[in-house]
């Protein structure tokens, strides 16, 4: 979404090396089942999926969960029944919006952040439409700032 709200072209990104799914890298001491158990354990401790991936890279030297298990991290969590009804990237955007709303309530003349809040909310609306089409969210789900605040409180 870099192109939509900036003057940049949005072409720069990191690219993962081409590897086969389900074929663990050389020198990895953990099996696919052990990696899945670690992922579920970290999620039960309250870590978000992005933090789980970072922790596995740093502490257990697992370069890519999909390469080891053949499944993406969120898919592993779904199979073990450990997912939130709201997708993690949408939850992160909701958290940003809630924090900005609190900031704007305290600083009413902060026009830059009011514009930023509108941009974040437009991203939220676009993502909700996408997730409703994909079936990840129910068709009646709507973005409401008050509900978002409750969702974020329940998450923390």
Rosetta constraint file for C-alpha pairs under 8 A:
AtomPair CA 1 CA 5 HARMONIC 7.47 0.50
AtomPair CA 2 CA 6 HARMONIC 6.27 0.50
AtomPair CA 2 CA 8 HARMONIC 7.22 0.50
AtomPair CA 2 CA 9 HARMONIC 7.59 0.50
AtomPair CA 2 CA 10 HARMONIC 5.43 0.50
AtomPair CA 3 CA 7 HARMONIC 6.89 0.50
AtomPair CA 3 CA 8 HARMONIC 6.12 0.50
AtomPair CA 3 CA 9 HARMONIC 5.69 0.50
AtomPair CA 3 CA 10 HARMONIC 5.41 0.50
AtomPair CA 5 CA 119 HARMONIC 7.29 0.50
AtomPair CA 19 CA 23 HARMONIC 7.89 0.50
AtomPair CA 19 CA 67 HARMONIC 7.02 0.50
AtomPair CA 20 CA 67 HARMONIC 6.52 0.50
AtomPair CA 21 CA 66 HARMONIC 6.30 0.50
AtomPair CA 21 CA 67 HARMONIC 4.61 0.50
AtomPair CA 21 CA 68 HARMONIC 6.97 0.50
AtomPair CA 21 CA 69 HARMONIC 7.42 0.50
AtomPair CA 21 CA 70 HARMONIC 4.76 0.50
AtomPair CA 21 CA 71 HARMONIC 7.83 0.50
AtomPair CA 22 CA 66 HARMONIC 7.00 0.50
AtomPair CA 22 CA 67 HARMONIC 5.22 0.50
AtomPair CA 22 CA 68 HARMONIC 5.11 0.50
AtomPair CA 22 CA 69 HARMONIC 5.14 0.50
AtomPair CA 22 CA 70 HARMONIC 3.97 0.50
AtomPair CA 22 CA 71 HARMONIC 7.76 0.50
AtomPair CA 23 CA 67 HARMONIC 6.00 0.50
AtomPair CA 23 CA 68 HARMONIC 5.84 0.50
AtomPair CA 23 CA 69 HARMONIC 7.83 0.50
AtomPair CA 23 CA 70 HARMONIC 7.58 0.50
AtomPair CA 24 CA 28 HARMONIC 6.93 0.50
AtomPair CA 24 CA 67 HARMONIC 5.87 0.50
AtomPair CA 24 CA 68 HARMONIC 4.40 0.50
AtomPair CA 24 CA 69 HARMONIC 7.71 0.50
AtomPair CA 25 CA 67 HARMONIC 7.63 0.50
AtomPair CA 25 CA 68 HARMONIC 7.28 0.50
AtomPair CA 28 CA 61 HARMONIC 7.42 0.50
AtomPair CA 28 CA 62 HARMONIC 7.15 0.50
AtomPair CA 30 CA 34 HARMONIC 5.94 0.50
AtomPair CA 30 CA 35 HARMONIC 6.50 0.50
AtomPair CA 31 CA 35 HARMONIC 6.34 0.50
AtomPair CA 31 CA 68 HARMONIC 7.61 0.50
AtomPair CA 32 CA 36 HARMONIC 6.27 0.50
AtomPair CA 32 CA 68 HARMONIC 5.71 0.50
AtomPair CA 32 CA 69 HARMONIC 4.80 0.50
AtomPair CA 33 CA 37 HARMONIC 6.25 0.50
AtomPair CA 33 CA 69 HARMONIC 7.58 0.50
AtomPair CA 34 CA 38 HARMONIC 6.21 0.50
AtomPair CA 35 CA 39 HARMONIC 6.22 0.50
AtomPair CA 35 CA 65 HARMONIC 7.58 0.50
AtomPair CA 35 CA 68 HARMONIC 7.87 0.50
AtomPair CA 35 CA 69 HARMONIC 7.46 0.50
AtomPair CA 36 CA 40 HARMONIC 6.26 0.50
AtomPair CA 36 CA 69 HARMONIC 7.48 0.50
AtomPair CA 36 CA 76 HARMONIC 6.60 0.50
AtomPair CA 37 CA 41 HARMONIC 5.99 0.50
AtomPair CA 38 CA 42 HARMONIC 6.07 0.50
AtomPair CA 39 CA 43 HARMONIC 6.20 0.50
AtomPair CA 39 CA 52 HARMONIC 6.53 0.50
AtomPair CA 39 CA 73 HARMONIC 7.54 0.50
AtomPair CA 39 CA 76 HARMONIC 7.80 0.50
AtomPair CA 39 CA 77 HARMONIC 7.47 0.50
AtomPair CA 40 CA 44 HARMONIC 6.19 0.50
AtomPair CA 40 CA 76 HARMONIC 7.93 0.50
AtomPair CA 40 CA 77 HARMONIC 6.35 0.50
AtomPair CA 40 CA 80 HARMONIC 7.38 0.50
AtomPair CA 40 CA 82 HARMONIC 7.27 0.50
AtomPair CA 41 CA 45 HARMONIC 6.40 0.50
AtomPair CA 42 CA 46 HARMONIC 6.71 0.50
AtomPair CA 42 CA 47 HARMONIC 5.77 0.50
AtomPair CA 42 CA 52 HARMONIC 6.43 0.50
AtomPair CA 43 CA 47 HARMONIC 4.99 0.50
AtomPair CA 43 CA 48 HARMONIC 6.51 0.50
AtomPair CA 43 CA 49 HARMONIC 7.27 0.50
AtomPair CA 43 CA 52 HARMONIC 7.34 0.50
AtomPair CA 43 CA 82 HARMONIC 7.49 0.50
AtomPair CA 44 CA 82 HARMONIC 7.79 0.50
AtomPair CA 47 CA 51 HARMONIC 6.12 0.50
AtomPair CA 47 CA 52 HARMONIC 6.26 0.50
AtomPair CA 48 CA 52 HARMONIC 6.24 0.50
AtomPair CA 48 CA 88 HARMONIC 7.52 0.50
AtomPair CA 49 CA 53 HARMONIC 6.36 0.50
AtomPair CA 49 CA 73 HARMONIC 6.97 0.50
AtomPair CA 49 CA 74 HARMONIC 7.10 0.50
AtomPair CA 49 CA 88 HARMONIC 7.25 0.50
AtomPair CA 50 CA 54 HARMONIC 6.43 0.50
AtomPair CA 51 CA 55 HARMONIC 6.08 0.50
AtomPair CA 52 CA 56 HARMONIC 6.16 0.50
AtomPair CA 53 CA 57 HARMONIC 6.26 0.50
AtomPair CA 53 CA 64 HARMONIC 7.89 0.50
AtomPair CA 53 CA 65 HARMONIC 7.43 0.50
AtomPair CA 53 CA 73 HARMONIC 7.82 0.50
AtomPair CA 54 CA 58 HARMONIC 6.19 0.50
AtomPair CA 55 CA 59 HARMONIC 5.75 0.50
AtomPair CA 55 CA 60 HARMONIC 7.42 0.50
AtomPair CA 56 CA 60 HARMONIC 5.02 0.50
AtomPair CA 56 CA 61 HARMONIC 6.20 0.50
AtomPair CA 56 CA 62 HARMONIC 5.50 0.50
AtomPair CA 56 CA 63 HARMONIC 7.71 0.50
AtomPair CA 57 CA 61 HARMONIC 4.65 0.50
AtomPair CA 57 CA 62 HARMONIC 4.85 0.50
AtomPair CA 57 CA 63 HARMONIC 5.43 0.50
AtomPair CA 57 CA 64 HARMONIC 7.64 0.50
AtomPair CA 58 CA 62 HARMONIC 7.85 0.50
AtomPair CA 62 CA 68 HARMONIC 7.81 0.50
AtomPair CA 64 CA 68 HARMONIC 6.62 0.50
AtomPair CA 65 CA 69 HARMONIC 6.01 0.50
AtomPair CA 65 CA 70 HARMONIC 7.59 0.50
AtomPair CA 65 CA 71 HARMONIC 7.20 0.50
AtomPair CA 65 CA 72 HARMONIC 6.44 0.50
AtomPair CA 65 CA 73 HARMONIC 6.46 0.50
AtomPair CA 66 CA 70 HARMONIC 4.80 0.50
AtomPair CA 66 CA 71 HARMONIC 4.74 0.50
AtomPair CA 66 CA 72 HARMONIC 4.82 0.50
AtomPair CA 66 CA 73 HARMONIC 7.04 0.50
AtomPair CA 67 CA 71 HARMONIC 7.65 0.50
AtomPair CA 71 CA 75 HARMONIC 6.13 0.50
AtomPair CA 71 CA 76 HARMONIC 6.40 0.50
AtomPair CA 72 CA 76 HARMONIC 6.38 0.50
AtomPair CA 73 CA 77 HARMONIC 6.44 0.50
AtomPair CA 74 CA 78 HARMONIC 6.16 0.50
AtomPair CA 74 CA 83 HARMONIC 7.51 0.50
AtomPair CA 75 CA 79 HARMONIC 6.22 0.50
AtomPair CA 76 CA 80 HARMONIC 6.53 0.50
AtomPair CA 77 CA 81 HARMONIC 6.19 0.50
AtomPair CA 77 CA 82 HARMONIC 5.10 0.50
AtomPair CA 77 CA 83 HARMONIC 5.81 0.50
AtomPair CA 78 CA 82 HARMONIC 5.82 0.50
AtomPair CA 78 CA 83 HARMONIC 5.53 0.50
AtomPair CA 84 CA 88 HARMONIC 7.73 0.50
AtomPair CA 85 CA 136 HARMONIC 7.76 0.50
AtomPair CA 85 CA 137 HARMONIC 7.31 0.50
AtomPair CA 86 CA 90 HARMONIC 6.85 0.50
AtomPair CA 86 CA 91 HARMONIC 6.56 0.50
AtomPair CA 86 CA 136 HARMONIC 7.63 0.50
AtomPair CA 86 CA 137 HARMONIC 6.88 0.50
AtomPair CA 87 CA 91 HARMONIC 6.35 0.50
AtomPair CA 87 CA 136 HARMONIC 7.46 0.50
AtomPair CA 88 CA 92 HARMONIC 6.25 0.50
AtomPair CA 89 CA 93 HARMONIC 6.44 0.50
AtomPair CA 90 CA 94 HARMONIC 6.15 0.50
AtomPair CA 90 CA 124 HARMONIC 6.66 0.50
AtomPair CA 90 CA 127 HARMONIC 6.92 0.50
AtomPair CA 90 CA 128 HARMONIC 7.78 0.50
AtomPair CA 91 CA 95 HARMONIC 6.16 0.50
AtomPair CA 91 CA 152 HARMONIC 7.41 0.50
AtomPair CA 92 CA 96 HARMONIC 6.36 0.50
AtomPair CA 93 CA 97 HARMONIC 6.22 0.50
AtomPair CA 93 CA 120 HARMONIC 6.83 0.50
AtomPair CA 93 CA 123 HARMONIC 7.92 0.50
AtomPair CA 93 CA 124 HARMONIC 6.59 0.50
AtomPair CA 94 CA 98 HARMONIC 6.14 0.50
AtomPair CA 94 CA 124 HARMONIC 7.30 0.50
AtomPair CA 94 CA 148 HARMONIC 6.03 0.50
AtomPair CA 94 CA 149 HARMONIC 7.89 0.50
AtomPair CA 94 CA 152 HARMONIC 7.34 0.50
AtomPair CA 95 CA 99 HARMONIC 6.18 0.50
AtomPair CA 95 CA 148 HARMONIC 7.65 0.50
AtomPair CA 95 CA 149 HARMONIC 7.68 0.50
AtomPair CA 95 CA 152 HARMONIC 6.06 0.50
AtomPair CA 96 CA 100 HARMONIC 6.16 0.50
AtomPair CA 96 CA 120 HARMONIC 7.67 0.50
AtomPair CA 97 CA 101 HARMONIC 6.09 0.50
AtomPair CA 97 CA 117 HARMONIC 6.15 0.50
AtomPair CA 97 CA 120 HARMONIC 6.46 0.50
AtomPair CA 97 CA 121 HARMONIC 6.92 0.50
AtomPair CA 97 CA 145 HARMONIC 7.93 0.50
AtomPair CA 98 CA 102 HARMONIC 6.35 0.50
AtomPair CA 98 CA 145 HARMONIC 7.03 0.50
AtomPair CA 98 CA 148 HARMONIC 6.95 0.50
AtomPair CA 98 CA 149 HARMONIC 5.89 0.50
AtomPair CA 98 CA 152 HARMONIC 7.98 0.50
AtomPair CA 99 CA 103 HARMONIC 6.29 0.50
AtomPair CA 100 CA 104 HARMONIC 6.07 0.50
AtomPair CA 100 CA 113 HARMONIC 7.10 0.50
AtomPair CA 100 CA 117 HARMONIC 6.41 0.50
AtomPair CA 101 CA 105 HARMONIC 6.18 0.50
AtomPair CA 101 CA 117 HARMONIC 7.43 0.50
AtomPair CA 102 CA 106 HARMONIC 6.55 0.50
AtomPair CA 103 CA 107 HARMONIC 6.05 0.50
AtomPair CA 104 CA 108 HARMONIC 5.27 0.50
AtomPair CA 104 CA 109 HARMONIC 7.80 0.50
AtomPair CA 104 CA 110 HARMONIC 6.65 0.50
AtomPair CA 104 CA 113 HARMONIC 7.22 0.50
AtomPair CA 104 CA 114 HARMONIC 6.92 0.50
AtomPair CA 110 CA 114 HARMONIC 6.57 0.50
AtomPair CA 111 CA 115 HARMONIC 6.34 0.50
AtomPair CA 112 CA 116 HARMONIC 6.29 0.50
AtomPair CA 113 CA 117 HARMONIC 5.96 0.50
AtomPair CA 114 CA 118 HARMONIC 6.39 0.50
AtomPair CA 115 CA 119 HARMONIC 6.41 0.50
AtomPair CA 116 CA 120 HARMONIC 6.25 0.50
AtomPair CA 117 CA 121 HARMONIC 6.09 0.50
AtomPair CA 118 CA 122 HARMONIC 6.16 0.50
AtomPair CA 119 CA 123 HARMONIC 6.36 0.50
AtomPair CA 120 CA 124 HARMONIC 6.26 0.50
AtomPair CA 121 CA 125 HARMONIC 6.21 0.50
AtomPair CA 122 CA 126 HARMONIC 6.21 0.50
AtomPair CA 123 CA 127 HARMONIC 6.08 0.50
AtomPair CA 124 CA 128 HARMONIC 6.07 0.50
AtomPair CA 124 CA 143 HARMONIC 7.51 0.50
AtomPair CA 125 CA 129 HARMONIC 6.29 0.50
AtomPair CA 125 CA 143 HARMONIC 7.05 0.50
AtomPair CA 126 CA 130 HARMONIC 6.36 0.50
AtomPair CA 127 CA 131 HARMONIC 6.12 0.50
AtomPair CA 128 CA 132 HARMONIC 5.96 0.50
AtomPair CA 128 CA 137 HARMONIC 7.48 0.50
AtomPair CA 128 CA 141 HARMONIC 7.87 0.50
AtomPair CA 128 CA 142 HARMONIC 7.60 0.50
AtomPair CA 128 CA 143 HARMONIC 7.88 0.50
AtomPair CA 129 CA 133 HARMONIC 6.26 0.50
AtomPair CA 130 CA 134 HARMONIC 6.23 0.50
AtomPair CA 131 CA 135 HARMONIC 5.98 0.50
AtomPair CA 131 CA 136 HARMONIC 5.11 0.50
AtomPair CA 131 CA 137 HARMONIC 5.56 0.50
AtomPair CA 132 CA 136 HARMONIC 6.04 0.50
AtomPair CA 132 CA 137 HARMONIC 4.90 0.50
AtomPair CA 132 CA 138 HARMONIC 6.05 0.50
AtomPair CA 132 CA 139 HARMONIC 5.62 0.50
AtomPair CA 132 CA 141 HARMONIC 7.91 0.50
AtomPair CA 135 CA 139 HARMONIC 7.95 0.50
AtomPair CA 137 CA 141 HARMONIC 6.59 0.50
AtomPair CA 143 CA 147 HARMONIC 7.54 0.50
AtomPair CA 143 CA 148 HARMONIC 7.11 0.50
AtomPair CA 144 CA 148 HARMONIC 6.02 0.50
AtomPair CA 145 CA 149 HARMONIC 6.25 0.50
AtomPair CA 146 CA 150 HARMONIC 6.57 0.50
AtomPair CA 147 CA 151 HARMONIC 6.20 0.50
AtomPair CA 148 CA 152 HARMONIC 6.17 0.50
AtomPair CA 149 CA 153 HARMONIC 6.19 0.50
AtomPair CA 150 CA 154 HARMONIC 6.24 0.50
AtomPair CA 151 CA 155 HARMONIC 6.28 0.50
AtomPair CA 152 CA 156 HARMONIC 6.36 0.50
